[in-house]
């Protein structure tokens, strides 16, 4: 099924990445000559012998240099499109016109190119490099490279994860030469899957170019080609494996000296020197092992104390001296039962999925500073882990994560699906082994590199056998980390022999059928498994687009998708509502993330979660699932400080059975503390308080002091609060904190007293009949309870939770809305405490309620309560609205406000507030609507409807196809 992976691994060690600190080096950054080769004739025409006519600056991509093809309606993208309605919907025709093209699926690059391109530079090889090992180093190429010096081909490269390196043959003399690099970014011969984040236009883009360090390098003829450090905490030592290569035709004696010193800690620690002799045979490779005693005072690395060591290694021989420095950490990752342990301590992964979303460049940053900023934002949100979905970041990311104490899970550069599969003797089978060897070799010393998975959601009849063999092989090769087979959804098979599993079972909120609470957890989903269970792609709660973000796209992409959505919102008479929709849907998104993360934290024996995501995903139909944007910036409705209250090392949790109460009930909740800190919290005191909207304290207290153990949850005690003194409808807040720590969390709940009947001359009806029309004609007031009666908008499905991922990728799978927005200061809500957005008291009112599609209503009409439609349709919707109709006035509700008033307290209270409003002098609807238009809501279906023009479906909509 694949070539010998052990031989592949050894070969890669020999031609692997150097430590460059002490090598002689000539940078190749700057202007290069350039030419595209669309017809792929450059090899046959020997372009390496001619001077290329164009210019380009490297490091960089063609797109960064303004090179490539213009984007058109017929551009051949690298990525799946499951919703082709853009190409056929008449209402979107103007966005398909030349010069006005706005593609909704992902960000639009300024230029696009898939094919062969040639890069060329005049170089000078120094005379004093003669007799040395000379190399060309290209840190990241995209993708397949062929390299010539003058007319000599010196090698080919094909890696999406590691540097492309080429030995310069001895016969190439010192002096001036022409270096030519041919780069081919087509997937024809190397199909890793068009949606793989290593190549897809959904995220970074299938760019063509060279990034990172580009250099000529020289080392002595006897040189160190690789150094790998294997910490052994129990033995208080590190095993160091040094690969030396002798390019000389004679045997050479050498001496290696090693010493490690702490790098970034207040307490300094330096080891004794260790010396080993090496005998290198002519033109041979030697593997030398050395044991480096660390002593009993070594500094371990973890998320709390990311202590790093610099291992200095020198090789002295007659051919010269070479020095290298390698960064490592004294860290071990193991699994025990359902737990992942770092240095023997149980950890909980609070992770984010990184999809290579870098819209300014289209590729990952190659500098440590940029990654430091990214991990700082992630840590400010309480995260400690990052999964790199079907791609592997560069060296800089690992270096920054080492410093930050962040646990990384890179992956093979493949989503082997949508055109390829695993275990079926395709290109990807062997390539994945080769790329994994390169990843482990290039980045294996980094302590942040704690976990590894083959890739994302594979297809293939033989995927299970393939992945089981894959994990077993690499665990044996390198046990410095733990291995999962692949990150998958619930429709995928189970893979035995993995150290841990990444699967989507313990996620989601069951609010479609069950009222919100904080009692339940995901224990039923994980209890039958005997290895650590990490939740796959948790979250995916959507928010409305932030159109102020458009101006931020000043690099190689433009947010034409956002421009289309904004233009459509304006065309639907709601351009002025964009900020309202963003903020209101953002608050609901944040609420869902809070509830889901807390449910995960409440789950006994869970190993953690990987969010999709903290940041937006710009592709796959535009998945606006982040509380921060693709630039890793906040959107204005939730701060990192607010998020980290419910996602952190230590988090207070509750077990609240419900969120709405009458004032003859007692609010009761157990309190527990989820704690994965570096040590136990002894004699910890938990404080609590209940406050009203004015922040007045209604009751407070402390719970008995206890020891909060690290590595799990500790039950503390229960809180009890009588609601008897609440005489009017109120939103209250419970805040729980752990004294002398930063740990604090809060929850809102609502109390509703009994309400007296409201008197007034209002006609209540559920249909527009003769009596209703007569009341309106006489200038009367009508309350139309239209729940279950709506026809225009019946196809639009509303849940309390927002759109999942986006309605384009999942072909308008429900729900279709993003919560509600309203004006809380409107007199209609005087007796119904509410914010401007969905909150938990709205669940019984909004969930499964019909919406009214106001496509024929007058321009400027605004409902009292407006559901926010998916940005792919931008229909004006209503849940509750008021209007002048004929000579009379109406309130119309498609939400059920009347059934089971003793159990549905919020619905009862909202109806009461609306009744009080209708009976008051404040009842003065701003909008006027013809009765015929109102009646049509219950007669005629929507004229504007989404249509499915594509037969293909994403995997989640065809689970039976995954193993085929």
N, C-alpha and C positions, 0 to 999 in steps of 0.2 A: 504493500500500500504506500510505503514511503522509503526513502533511502535511509541508510544507517545513521541514526541521529547522533550516536556517540562520536562517530567520525566527523560529522558536521560540526559538533560542538568543539572538538579539538582544533579543527581547521580554523574555526572562527577565533579561537584564542590566539592563534598564531598571527592572524592579520588584524587583530583587534586594536582598540583605541589606546593611544599613548597618554600618559600624563604629560602635559606640555610645559609644565612650569620651568623645566631646566633643559628642554630641547632647543637646539638652534632652529630658528623659525623665521620665515619670510611671509608676511601677510599678502594675500592675493585680493584683499578688499579694494574696491574702486572700479574704474571703468573697464569693461570687457567689450570685445567685439561680439556681434550677435547676428543671427539670421534664423527665421522660422523655416521649417521644412515640411509643409503640409503634405506634399506628395511622397515624403520619405525616400528621397533620392540622393541624400547627402553622402551616404556611404558609397553607393555605386559611382558617384561623381567625385569622390575623394575630397569632400569639402575641408577636411583637415589639412589639406595642402594649399588651400586658397585663403586669402584674407577675407574674412567675413565683412559685409558692408555696413551693418548696423552697429549701434552701441547700446549698452545696458550697464547699469550699476549693480554690482553684487557686493555683499549679500543682498538678496531680494528676489522678488518674483517678476515674471513678465508683467503681471497686472500692475504691480507697484511702479513699473517703468512705463506704464501706458501702452503696453504692447499686447497684441492679440487681436481677436475679432470683436466687432461690435455685437452686443447682445441683441438678438432678434426673437421673434415669435418662434423661429425654427431652430434656435440654438439647441444643440444636442447636449443635454445636461448629464452629469454624473449623479444619479439619484432617482429614486422611484417617485412617481406622481400617481396618487390613487384617486384624486379628485380632479377630473379634467373639465369641470364645469366652467372654469375660466375661459377655455377655448371656445365654448359654445353658447354661454348665456348672452342673450341679446343685450341685457342691461350693462354688460361689461365690455361691449364692443369697442368703446372709445379707448379702453386701456390696451387694446390689441393693435392699435394703429401705430404705424412707424413714426417714431419721434415722441410718442406718448405712451410707450410700453411700460406697464407696471405689472410685474409678476407677483402674485400673492403667495407663492409657495415658500420663498426664502428671500434673503437679501440679494440684491442684483449687483454683480461685479461690474466695474467700469469697462473691463475687457474680459474676454473668455477665450481660452485656447486649450484644446486637447489635441495632442500630437507631438511631433518631434521639433525640438529647437536646439540650435547649436550656439555654444558660448566659447569664446576664444580670447586668449591673453598671451602677450609676449612676456616671457620670464627669463631670468638669469639665474643659473645654478652656480653658486660660489665655487671657486677652485678648491677652497679648503674643505669642501664636502666630499671630495673624491675619496673613495675607499670607505666612506661611511654608509650607514643605512639611510637612504633618502626616500621620503614618502610625500605623497600628495594627500592632504587631509581636507575633506568636504564634510562639515559637521552634519548638515541635513540637506539631502537632495530629494527632489520630488519629480520623477521617481527613479526610473531606470537610467543608469549612466554608462556611457562608454567613453574612455579617455585615451587620447593620443598625445604624445609629445613628438612633434614633427610628424613623421610618417610611421612612428612606432606606436602600436596599440599597447597600452600598459595595463589595461584591465577593464572589467565591467563590474558595476555595482547594482544591487537591486534591494534596497532596504528602505522601509518607511519609518524605522524606529531608531536607527543608529548611524553613526558616521560612515561615509563611503571613503575607504582608504586604499591607496594604491602604491605599491613599491615601484620606485623608479629604477629601471634596469641599469646594471653597472656600465653597459656599453654607451649609455647616454652621457656625453662628456659635460664637463663644466662649460659655462658660457651661455650664450643666448639661444633660446629655443621658443617654439610656439606650442602652447598648451591648448588643446581643444577638447571640449566636453560636449558630448551629445546627450540630451535629456529627453526621455520619452515618458509622458504621463498618461498614455493610453492604458486602459485596463484589458485590452484584448487578450494579451498574453499573460496577464497576472491578475486575474479576477479575484480580488479579495472580498467582493461584494460591493455594489455601487452605493450602498447606504452606509458603508463603514466610515466612521468619522475620521479615519486616516486619509480619506480621499474624496468624500462626498461634497457636492455643492450645497447640501443641506446645512453644513456648518463651515469648516475652514475653506472648502472649495478645492477642486482638483487643480491646484496651481502648478506651474512649471517654473523651476528656478533652483537656486542654491541659497541657503540661509545659515546663519551662525558663523563659526570660524571657518575661514578658507585659507589654507596655508600650505607652503612647502616646509618640510621639517627634516632635520638631520640628527641622527644619533650615532654613537660608535658602532663599529661592525659587530661587536658583541654588545647586545643591548637588551634591556628588559622590555618585552612586548606586552606584558600583562602582570598585574599584581592583584590577587584576590585575598581578602581578609575574612577569616571565619571565627567570630568570637565564640568563646566557651566560658560562660559566666561561672558555671559550677567549678571549673578547673582554674578560674582566675587567669585565663590566658587567651591568646588569639593564635590561631594557626594561619600562617601566611604562605600562600603558594605563589611563587614567582616564576614566570615563564621567560626564559632567556633564549634569544636567537643569535646564532653565530653565522654571519654572512661571509665569514672568512674561509678560505680554502685550507686553513691550518687550524689545529686544535688550539684553544685558548684557555688559560687559567684565569679565574677571576675571583674576587672576594666581594661578598654582599654584606653590608652593614645596615641594620634596621634599628630604629628607635621611634617610639610614639610619645607624643606630648599632647596634653589637653589643649583645646583650642579656644573655647568660648565660655569658660567657667571661672567663677571667682576663686575657687580652690584649684590650685594648679597641681598637675600630676604628670610626671615624666617617668617613663620606664627606663630600665637599664638597656644598654646597647646589646644587640645580639649579632654575632658574626658567623657567616657560613661561607664555605668555599664552594666554588662551582667549577666544574671542568666541562667545557663545551667542545663537542666534537666538530669537525669541519662541516660547515653548511648544515647545521643540525639545530634542533630545538631541545631545550632542557627544561624540565620542571623541577624546581627546588622547593622543598618545604622547610619552614623555620617555625619554631615555637617561640612566641613572644610572651614572656611572663608579664602579667599586668599587676600582680600583687593584690593584696586584700583591700587596698584603698582605691581601687579603680572607680571611675565615675560612670555609672550606667546611663544609657540614653532611653528616654521615653517622652511622652507628651508633656510631662510636667517639668522634667529636667533634661532637656535635649543636649546632653554633654557629648561633645565631639572630640575626636582625636585626629591629629595629623600624624600619619605614619611616614617618616622620612626614610627612604631607601636609597642607598648609593651602591653602584656597581663599579669596581675598579679593576681594570685589566690593562694589558699592554696596549690595547687598541684605544684606550681612553677611559675617561670617567663619565658616568651617567648618573644623574640624580633624579629621583621622582618623589612626589608627595601624593599620598592617597588619604582621603578622608574616610573615617569609619566611626562607628559607635559600638559600644559594648551593649548589645541588645539581642535578645532572643525572643522569637515568637513561636508559641506552641498552642496546641488545642488540647483541652481536657473536657471530655463530655461535650456539653453544649456551649462551652465557653472558649473564647480566645484569650490567651494570656500573653502579656508582654512582661518579660523579666519575672515571671511567676505571678503577676498581678492580673486579675480579671479586668478586661477593658470592655467598654461599650462603644461601638462605632456610631458616631453621629456624622454621617457622611453626605457628601454631595457628588453628583455625577457631572464630570466635566466632559464636554463633547467637542472640545477644540473650537469654542466660539470666540473668535478674536476678529471682530469686524473691521478693525482699522487696517490690519495687514493681511488677513485671510489665512494666516498660519500662526503657530504658537510662538510666543516671545522666546528669544534665545539668551536673554540676559537674566541674571539672578534677581536684580532689582525689581523687575516687573513681576516675577513670581512671588517675591516677598510681599508685595502689595496685595496680590491675589490671596495668598494664604492669610495675611493679616485680616482681610475682610471676612474670610471664612471663619477664622478663630473668633472674631468679634461677634459672630452669630452663634458661638458656642460649638462649632464643629471641630472635629479632630481627625477627619478622614476624607479622602477624595478617591473616587473611582474614575479612571480615564476610560470612557466607553469606546471600545474598539480602536484605541490608539495609544501610543506611548509618548509621553512628553520628553523633551530634551534634557540634557544634563543639568541645565540651570534650574529646572523645576525640582529635581531631587535635591540639589544643593540647598535651595531655599526651604524645602520641606524639612531637611535635616535640621536646619537652624530653628525652625518654628516648632518642631516636635509634632509633625503631622504624619499620619499613617497613610501611605499611598498604595493604591492598587492599579498599576498599569495593566494593560491587556495587549494581547496580540492585535495587530492592526487589521482586524477583520470582524465584520458582521457577515458571517458566511451564509448568506441567505439572499433571496431576491435575485437569483441567477447563478448561485453557486451553493455548495453544500460541503459538509465535513464527512470524511470517511468513505467517500465515493470515488477515490482515485483521481481527484481533480487537482489542479495546480495548488490549491490552498493547503492540501494535506501536508506536503513536504515544506512548503513555504512557511507555514506556521511554526514548524519545528526550527527552521533556520532563523526566523525572526525572534523566537523565544531565546535561542542561544545567544543571539546578539544582545537582547535586552538584559539577560542575566549577566553577561560579561561586561557590558558597558556600564551598568548601573547597580550591579549586585552588591557593591561595598556600601552603598548608602543605607544607613539605618532606617530611613523613612520608607524604603522599599520593603514593606512588610508582607504584602499579599500579591497574588498574581492569579489571573484568570485568562483562559484562552481567547475569549472574546464575547460577543453578544449574540444571544438567541439564534443558534445555528439551525440550519435545515440539514437533512440527510438521514437516510435509512440506517446508516451505520454510525451515527454520531455518538451513541452511547459507548460503543466499543472503542472508537477512536479516542474519545475524551478520557475514558478511564485509563487507557494506556498512556495517554499524554501526561496526565497528572502523576501517575506512578513513575514515569520516566524522569520528569523534572524534579520531583521530590528527592529521588535518589541522586540526581546530579548536583543539586544545590538545596540544602535544607535550611538555608538562612531565612526562609519565609514560609508562609502557608499557602496552599494552592486550592483554588476552586476550579471546577471544570469550565463553566461558562455562567454568565449572568442571564437568567431566563425568567419568563413568566410561568404561570401555573399550567399552561397547556403543554409545556415541554416535559420530556421524561426526566426521571431522577438519574443522577450520575453517582455510582458508588465509587469508593476509593478516594474521594475528594476529602481534603482536610476540613473544609467548611462549604456551605452551600449559599447561593444567592438566588432567591426565588421570591415571587411576588405574593405569596399567600397572606402573610400578616400585614396587610395594608388596607386602606380604604375606610370609609365611614358608612355604616349601614343605615343612614338617615332616610333613605327612601321609604323604609317601612318602620323604623324604630326611632322614637324621639331621642334627641340628644341627651347624653348622660356622660359621666366620667367613671362609671362603675366597671364597665366591660374592658377586656383586653384581648390580646390575640393568642392566648395560651392554647386554645383548641387547634390553632393552625400549626403550632410548632411542637406540641408535646410528644408526638410520636417519633420525632427525629432524634438521633443520638449524636449528631455533630452540630457545631454552631450554625445557626440560621440567621443570615443577614437579609433584610428585606430589600427586594429588588425594586428600584425606581419608584419609591414611595412618593406620594403627593400628586403631582401633575394637575394641580388646581389652577385654573386659568384666571387671568385678569384682563380687563379691557386694555387696548393699546394706549401707550403714553405718547401722544403725537408730538409733545415737546422734545422727544428723543430724536426726531428726524434730523435735526440740525447737528447732532453729534456725529453723524456718519460722514466724516471728512476724509476717510482713507480710501481703500480700494473698493468699498461697497457703498451702495446707496439703499436707503430703506424705501424702495418703491412699493413694497408690500404695505408699509404703513401709510404711504401717500395714497394708495388705492383705498384702503380702509377709511382714511380721513375724508377723501373725496366722496365716498359712498355715504358716509355719515351725514355729510353736508347735503347730499342729494336727497336724503331722507328727512331733511328739515330738523336735524339734531346736531349740527356742527357746533353749536354753542354748549352742548351737553358733554363734550368729550372729557373734560376734567372731572365733571360730576360722575361720569360712568367709571373713569379710572379709579377715583378715590373710593366710591361705594363698592365696586367689585373687588378692589384691593383689600378692603376691610373684611369682606367675606372670605377671600382667599387666605388671608392671614388667620382668620378664625379656624378655617378647615385645617391648615397646617398645624396650628396649635393643638387642636383636638386630636389629630392623627398622631402627632409626635408624642403627646402625652399618653395616648393609648399604647403606643409602642413602648414607652418607658414604664408603663404599668405592667407589662407582660413579663412574668417570671421566666428566667433563663433565655431571654432573647439576647442575641449577640450584637444587634444594632440595625441600622437602616442606611440606605443610600438614597438620598432625595433626588428626585427629578422634578424641579431642582431649585436650588437657591437662586440661580440666575436663569434668565430667559433662554429658550432654545430658538434660534432664529429660523430654523428650517422645518421640514416635514409639515408644511402648511402654515407655518408661523405659530409656534407653541409658546404662548406667553404665560409660562408657568412659574416664573420667578418673582420673588419679592424685591429682587434687584434686577437691573437690566443686563444686557449682554456686555456692557462696559464695567460691570461689577459696581454700579452706583445705585443708591437707594432711589425709589420712585416717589417718595413723599408720604406714603400712607403707613409705613412701618419702619421703625429704626432698628438697627442692630441691637441696641440695648433692650428694646421691647421684645424682639425675637428671642434673645438669649435668656429671658426669664423662664421660658418653657423648653429651652434646648440648651443644655449646659452640663457641666461636670456634676453639679448638684442641683436638683430641681424638686421643689415641693409639689406633691401631687394630692389630689382628692379623689373621693369616690362618691360623687354627687349623683343621686338617683334621678333628679329632674331639675329643671331650671325655672319652672313657674309654680307659684304657690298661692293658695288663698291665705287670708290672715288668721285662719284658725288652725294652721299647721305649724309644725316645728321643722325648721331647716336643720338637717343632720348630715354630717359627712365625716367619714374617717379621713385621717391625714397620714400620708406616708412620704418618706423622703427617698428619692432615687439618688444614689451617691456612688460615683465612680472616681473619687478623688484619690490622691496618693496615700492618704491614711484615714483611719477611722476618725469620726468626730465624737470625742468623748464628752460626756455630760452636756450634750447639746440641748439647747432650749429652743423650742419652736413657738413663735408668737403668732397671734392672729388678730385680725380686726375686721369688723363689718362696718362699712361706711355707706352714706347715701350719696346722691348726685352732687350735693354741696360739699362733699368730703367730710361731713360731720360723722364722728364715730358713734355708732349705735351700740356696739358692744365689742369688747376686746378681751384677750386673755392669753395665757401661756399654757402650754401642754407640759406634762411632767418631763423632767430632764431624762435623757436616755443616751445610749451610745449608738450612733448611726454608723453601721459597718460599711466599709468600702466594698465595692463590687456587687451592689444589688440594692434592693429596696428595704427600708425599715419602717414598719408600722409604728406610729407614735401614739396617737390617741384619736378621739373623735371630738368634733366641734358641734355644739347644739345652740340653736338660736330660735327663740320664740318670735313669731311674726305678729303676735296679737296687738302690738302697739302700732302697727302700720295701718293707718286709717285711710290712706289714699294710695292709688296705684304708684308703685315705686320700682325703680331699678337700683338694686343694691350691689355692693361689691365685697367679696371675701378676699382678703389678702393674707397670705401665709408666708412667713419668713423664718429662716434659721438664724438665730442671733449670732452676731459676731462673724457673719459670712455675708457674701453678696447674694446668696440664694433667696429669691423671693418670687412668688407667682400669685396670680389673681384670677378670679372668675366672677362674672356678673350673674345675678339671678334676679327674678322679678316676683313681686308680691302684689296680688290683686284682691282688694276687699270685695265683698258682695256689692252688687250694683242695684240701685232702685230702678224700676221702670221709668222710661222717659216719656213724658207726655208731649204731644205736639200733633199738629195736623199734617201727618206724613202718610202717604199711601205706600204700603209695602207690597211688593209683588215679585214674582219670578218670571213674569212674561209681559210683553207689551201688548196688552189686550185693549178692548174698547174702553174699559174703565180707566186704564192707565192713560190712554190718549185723552180722555175727557178731563182727567185731573190736570194734565199738562195744559190743555186748552183753556182751562179755567184759572191758570196761573198758580197751580198747586205744586206741591213738592212730592217727588217720587223717589223711593229707594228701590232700585232694581237689583234683586239678588239673583245674579245670572250664573252661579256656580253650576257647571255641567251643561250649560245651555249654549255655549259659544260654538259657532261654526267657523267664523273668520278668525283664524289663529289656532284652530283645533290641532293642526299639524305641528305646532310649536310646543315642545314638551319642556315643562318647568319642574325641576326638583329644587330642594332648598340648596343643595350643593351646586357649584358652578360647573361650567363646561370642563370636561376631562381632556387634557392634552390640546386638542382643538377639533372643531367640527369638520374641517377639511380632510385631515389625514384619516379620520374615522368615519368619513362619509355621512356626516350629519347624525351620528349616533347620539341619542339623548344623554344628558340634558342639553338644551340649546341656549340656556340663559346663564347670566353671570351675577345673579342676585338682583336686588331691587335698589332703587334710589328714591328718595323723597325729601321734602323739606320738613324737618322736625318742628320748626317754629310755626307751621301752618296751623290755624285754629282747629282744623279737623282732628289733630292729634293732641289737643290740649289735655285730655284725660287718658292718654296712652303714651307713657314714657317710651321714647324711641330715639335712636340716633338716625342719621341720614342714610343708613345702610342696613343690610340684613344683619340681624343678631338672633340669638337663640330663641327669643320669645316669638319670633316670626315663623319659626319652623312649622307650627300647626296651621298657620295661615297660608304660607307660600307653597309648602311641599305638595307636589302633584296638582296644584291649582291650575286651572286653565288661564291662559292669557288672552287678551283681546288685541287683535291686529288692527291698528288704527290707520291703515293705508289710505282710507278715503276721508279721514278727518281733516279739518281745516289746518292750514299752515300755522305753526306757532302754538298749536294745542298741546297742553301738558297735562298728563294725568297726575292724580294725587300720589299714587304709588305706581312707579314704572319699572317693570322688569327690564333688565338690560340684555339685549339680544346679542347673539354671537356676532362678532365683528365681520364675519363673512356675509352676513345678510343685512344687519343694521336696520331691522324693521322697528317701527315705532309701536311699542306695546304698552298695554295697561293692565293693571290688576284691580285698581280702584281709581275711579275718576269722577269728576263732577262737571256738570255742564248746564248752561241755559238751553233748554229745548222747548221750542215754541214759546208759549207765554210762561211756561213753568220752569222748574229746576229739578235736576236729577243727580243722584249719586248712583253709580253703577259699580257693582263688585262682582268679579268672576271668582273671587275667593269665597270659600264657605265660611261665613261668620255666624251661622245660626245653629248648626247641629251640635249636640252634646255640650251645652253650655256649662254644665257642672264639671266636665273634664277638660274642656278646651278653654281655659281661663283667659288666655291672651286673645283669642278670637272674640270671646264674650266682651272683653274690655275694649277692644277696638270698635266693635259694633256700638257699644255704649258711647264711646267718644264721638263717633260719627253721628249718632243720634242727637247728642247734646249740641253738636255743631249745626245740624240741620234745624234744630229748634231755636238757634240763636240768631241775633242780628248779623253775626259775622258770616253767615252762609250767603256768599255772593260769588258764585262761579265766575271765573274770568273768561272762560271760553264759551262759545255758542256753536251748537251743532244741530243740523237738521234732524228731525225725528227719523226720516227715511234712512239716513246714514247710521243712526243708532240701531234701527231695526235690522239693517243689513248685517250687523255683527252676528246675528242669530239665524241668518238665512243663507248667505252666500259664502262660499269658501274663499280663501285668499287668492288674489290674482298673482301676486308675487310668491313664487314657491321655489324651493331648491330642487334641482333635478340631478339625478345621478347619471353621468355620461360614461363612467368607467366601469368595466367589468372586474378589473383586478382589485384585490383587497389587501390591506395589511395583515400580518400574521395573526394579530389578535382577533380578527374577524373571520379567520379560517383555521381554527386550531387543528382540525383533522389533517391539514396539509403539512404540518411542521416536520414530520418524520418521513415525508415522501420525497 
